Amino acid sequence: MSKIQSIRGMNDILPEQTPLWQYVERIGAQLLASYGYQEIRFPILEQTELFKRSIGEVTDIVEKEMYTFEDRNGDSLTLRPEGTASCVRACEQNGLLFNQTQRLWYTGPMFRHERPQKGRLRQFHQIGVEAFGMSGPDIDAELILLTARLWRALGVIDHVVLELNSIGSAAARANYKAALVVYLQQFFEQLDADSQRRLLTNPLRILDSKDENTRAILINAPSLSDYLDDESKQHFQQLRDLLDGAGVRYMINPALVRGLDYYGKTVFEWTTDKLGAQATVCAGGRYDGLVEQLGGKATPAVGFGMGIERLCLLLEACNAVPTDIVASPQVYIVAVGARAEAQAVILAEKLRDQLPLLKLITHCGGGSFKSQFKKADKSGAQLALILGDQEVESASINIKWLRDEQSEQQTIAQPQLAEFLAAALHSKTQ
């Protein structure tokens, strides 16, 4: 019988990988809390209509990438391809937005049926941040400054670049789209297939085409900045002034438009040259019209998302993974013989009661002293506690340091063990 494999593009995260994930998630959560952001959690499954109305029916995500199915009641459901729409739905449904400001964050899996490759999976994980009820450029700046602080905390600030643009109001984009379509129609046969399709459905996406011929055509295309409304220009300049004042470097990228229909005004991406084709490690912008689009009252909003897989890859590529993120046990109990094995279980629980922060492994499954010591050493523990029949009879325990050849093996009474460990392990960390 053949073995069942995981679904292509939906990867296992193995024990040797999870410490780095936990590190990234922990640093992110601590930083967000320091800025006053609160965590929100919402379902993986949503009504399909939520994403059609928010992302846009003619986007690649909705047309080609969503995992959509009918449940037993005949309802069309979709595994969330991104988090913003779900966050807006949750906030609106639970009354978190009306006459309120909210700073929220979430983390979890997202799903898109794309061609799996390094840094791009069908099940991927994101940290998302959303801010509601604030219309000024100051909150845009706060999110960007927050991400810059995260890169510094993770040790990768020198390996990322902030790209910035304004795509203006809906009316300004409509006028620009019309001019862009007129220009590009002259070169229709020379455009790549994706751009030909997008010309009549989502022409702004053509601006970030990777096809060389299309990019050459775009050099002389109308510029979006020439069509911006005065309010968007002012908003963008104020944002730039704030970033300049904070010392955050950035580059203006006129081709940066983002792939989702709900964005307007500020859009930004943090990119890197360390991950090949998957250069974007964080992206976001304003979406002031989305709450109203989904049935709520008009609410200004801005947010971003970052992929955890790519962040982990970036830390590895930059040699920025801390050496101490794998928490090895401090103590490993070795026990040989039925009485000693039973005593070891009881002793371990007493130690956990007395020293709640102690990292302790009790050997299970039997085996000789030699085989157990091999496992104790492989575990990374600092010391081994040794129990045999003699130690059970005398209510004592042998202590052997595994990482310190200068410390001799010694025997103490079991009632004194917790006090000994507290002192000995503390001294080793000084």
N, C-alpha and C positions, 0 to 999 in steps of 0.2 A: 504494500500500500504506500502510495507516495505521500511525502510530508506536506502539510499545509503551510504555505508561505504567506508572509504579510502582503498586503495589497501594494502594488508598485507605486512608489512615491509616498508611501505612508510608513515611515521608518520607526523602528524601536529606538528608544533612548536607553542605552545600556548603563550598568552601574559605574563604569569608568568614565562615562560622559556626564552623568547627573551632577557631580560636584560643581562643574563649570556652569551648568544651567542654574543650579541653586545660587551660585555666587552672583551671576548676572541678575537674576530675579531679586535677590536680596538687596544688592546695591541699588537697583532701580526702585524697589519698594521703599527703601529708607529715604532716598532722595525725594521721591514724590510726596512722601509724608512730610518731609521738611518744608515743602512748598505749600502744604495745606490741601493736597489732593487726597480724596477718599476713594477706596476701592468699591467697585460695583461688579456684580456677577449676573450674567443672563444666559439663557439657554443656547445650546449649540444649534438647535433647529428653530427655524422661523417660517412664517408664511412666505411663500415665494413672492407674493405681491410686494412685500416690504422691500426687497432688493430690486425688483423691476422699477418701482416708483422712485427709489433713492439713487441707485447707481446709474440707471438709464437702460432702457430695453435694447438700445443699439450699441451698447458697449461690448467689448470682447468678453467681459466677465459674465454678463447675463446671456449673451448669445451662445457662447462656446464653453464656458469654464465652470458653471455652477453644477453642483450635485443636487439634482431636483427629482422628486418622485411623488407619487400619490400614495397617501396612507390608506388604511382600510375604510376610512370614512369618505374617501374620494377627495380629500383636501390636498392641494399642492404644497409640499413642504420642501425646504431647501436647507442644506447644511451651510451655515454662515460662511460666505466668502471673505468677509471683512467685518470689523466690529462697530463702525460708526453708526450705521443704520440701526443695528440692534440696540446700541446704547441710547439713541434718540427714542426708539420705540419704548424701551424700558422706562426712561425718564418721563416721557409724555403719559404713558399708561399709569404711572404711579404718582403723578402730580408733583414732579420735582422741578418743573421749569417755570411755571407761571409766576411772574414777579419775583423770581429768585435768580441768584447766580450759583453755579455749580462748577466745582473742579473735581473731575472724576478720572479714574484709571481702571483698567481691567487687563487681564492676561488670559490666554487660552488658545486652543487650536482653531484654525480657520481652514477652509477647504476650497481648492480650485483644481479643476481637471486640466492641468497643464502638462507639458512634456517634462518629466522629472530630470533634474540635473543638479549639480552642486549648488547649494544656496537657493534652489527653487524646487519645492516639493508640493505634492497634492494635499497632504496634511502638513501645515506649517503652523508655527506658534508665534503669537505677537504680544507685545506690550502696547496697549493703546491708551491714549490720553485725550480727554475731551473737556473743553471749558465752555460753559453756556451762560448767556445773559450779559456778556461784555462785548461792546462793539468797537472799542478803540484799539489802536495799534499796540498799546501797552501789554495786552494779554498775548498778542502775537509774539511780541518780544520776549515775554516771560517764558513761553513754551520753547522758543529757540535757545534762550539762555539756560533753561533747564537741561536741554539736550547737550549743550556745550559743557555744562558742569558734569553730566553723566560721562561724556567722553574723557574728561579729565580724571574722574574717579576710576574709570576702567583702564586708564593709561594709553588711550588711543587717539588723543586729541590731535597729535601731529600727523595722523594718517587719514583724516577725514576732511572734506571740504564742504562748506555750506553753499548751496546754490539757491538763489532767490529770484522770485518774479512776482508780478501782479497781473492777473488776468481780468481785472476790472469787474464791472457790473454785468448783469445778464444782457442788458440792452447794448452795452459796448461790445460784448462778445458776439452778439447777433450781427452787428454791423461789420465787425471784423471777419466773421465767418463768411459773410456774403462776398466781401472783397477777396478773401483767400480762395474761395471756390472759383470765382471768375478768373483769378490768376492761374490756378492750378489746372483748370480745364484745358488751357492751351497746351499743357504738357501731359495730358491724360495717358497717352500710350507709353510715355517714358517712366511713369510712376510704377513702383512695385505693387504687387497684387493687393497687399493689405491696404495701401494708401488709396488705390483705386476704389476699393470697397468703402473705405472711410469717407471718401470725398463727398458722398451724398448722405452719410449717416452721422459721422462724428469727425468733421474735417480738422478740428484742433489737434486731434491725436496724430495727424500727419506730421506735425511739427517736431515730434520726438522720434520720427522714423530713424532706424539704424541703417537703412539702405543707402549706399553711397550715391547712386544716381538721384534718388529723391532728395537727399540732403543738398546736392549740388543745385538742384532746381530751387530749393527753398532759400538759397542765398539772396536771391533778388525778389523774394515774396514780400508782400506788405507786412509791416511790423505791427504786432499787437499793441505795442506801447503808443503808437500813433493814434490808436482808437480809444485809449483809456478815457473814462469820464473824470472830471475834476476831483470828485470825492475820492475815487480810487487812487489818483495820483498823489493827493495830499496824504491819504492813509499810508501809502507806500513810502513816501518821503519821511514821514514821521517815524515809521518803523525803522528805516535805514538810520535815521538820526539816533534812535535809541540803541541800535546795535553798534553804531560807531562809538557812541559814548561809553558803552560797556566793553569796548575793545574786541568785539567779535568780528573776525574777518569773514568776508563772503564774496561771492561773485554773482553778478546779475546774469541769468540765463534766459534770454528772450524765448527760447524754445520750450521752457519748462511750463507744462500746462496741467499735469496730473491726469490720470486716466479715468476719473470718475466724474459724472455729470454735475454733482452737487457743489463742486468747488467754485469759489469766486474770490476776487481780490487776492489776498496773500496766498502764495503757494511756495513751498520750500522742500528741498531734499538735502540730506547729508549723504555724500558719496565718497567712495574710496577707490584707490587703484590696486588694492590688495586682494580683491576677490574676483578678478577677471570680469566676465560679462555681467555678473550680478553686483553692480557697483553701488546700488542704493541700499543704505543700511537704516535709513529713517526718512519718512516723507509725510507731509501733511499740508494743512492750509485752512483757510476760512471756508465755512459752508453756511452762510447766514440764512439761506432760504430753505434748508432741508427740513427743519422742524415744521414749518408751515406746509411744506410739500407733503409731509406725512400726516397732516390733519391737525397740527397744533397751531398755536398762535406764533406769529413771527418772532423769532428768537435768534439773536446773533450767536455764532458758535465758531469755534476753531479747535483743531486737534491734530494729532499725528499718530502714526503707527510705526513700530520697528519690529523686525523679525528676529526672534531669539536665535534661530539657527544661524543667521548671518552674523549676529553679534558674537556668537561663540567662535565662528570661523574667523572673524576679524581679530579677536583676541589671540587666537592660535597663530594666525599669520603674522601678527605684530610681536610675537613672543611676550604677550602681556598677561598670560595666565599665571596667577600667583602660585607659588610652589606649595603653599600650605593649605590649599582649599580642600584637599582630601583629608578628612578627619579620621586618622587611624585610631583604633582602640588604645587605651592606656594600659589596660590589664587583660591578661588572658589566663583563665584558670585551667590548669592541666590536672586531670584526675584519672587514676587507674584503679580498677576494682569496683565492684558493685557498691560497697559501702561508701567509698570515696566519691564515686559519681553522684550518689544521692546527696551526700554532704555538700558537694560542690554547688548543686542547685540551690540548696537552702542558704549556704554561705553567700552566694552571689546576690540573692534577693535581700539579705540583711545589709550587704554593702550598698546596694542601690537605695535602700531606705535611708541609710546613714549619710551617703554621699550622692545626692540626686544628680549631680553633673558628671559623675564618673562614667567613662566610656569603657565598658566591660564586656568581654565575650567569655562565655562558659563553653568549654569544649563539649560537644555532643557527638554521639555515635561510636564511642569506644576507641580502642587502638592502643598501641604501646606508648610508653613514655617518649621514645624516639620520634614516632610519627606525630605525636601531639606537639612535641617541641618544634618540629618542622612547621606545623601549621601556626603555632604561636609566633614564630619568627616571621613567617610570611605575612601574617596579619598586620605587622608593623607596630605591635604593642611594645610599650617600653619595658614592661616586666611581666614575668610569669609567676603565678601562684601555684604551688605544687602540693597536691594532696594524694597521699597513698594510705594504706591501712595503718601505718605507724602514726601518721599525722591525725588520722581519725581517732585513734586510741588516746593520743595525748592532747587532743583539742588544740593542736598547733598547726602551723603552716610554713612551708619553705618559700622563700622569696628569691628569685633570680632575675637580675637586671639583664635585659636582652640587648640593649643599645649602649651599655657602659661596661667595658671590660675591667675597669678599675674598681667597680663595686663588687664586693664578694657576696656570695650566696649566704643567706642567713635564715634563721628560724625564729619565729615569734609566736606567742599565744594568739589564738584566733580572736579573743575579745579585744586585743590591742590593734587588730589589723586596720580598722577604719582610720584610727588616729595616725597610724604609721603611714598609710597611703596618702592621707591628706597632706601631711608634712613632706613626705618624700617626693610626691609628684609636683607639689608647689615649688620645691627647691630646684627641681629639674627644669622648670619653666623660667626661672629667674635669669 
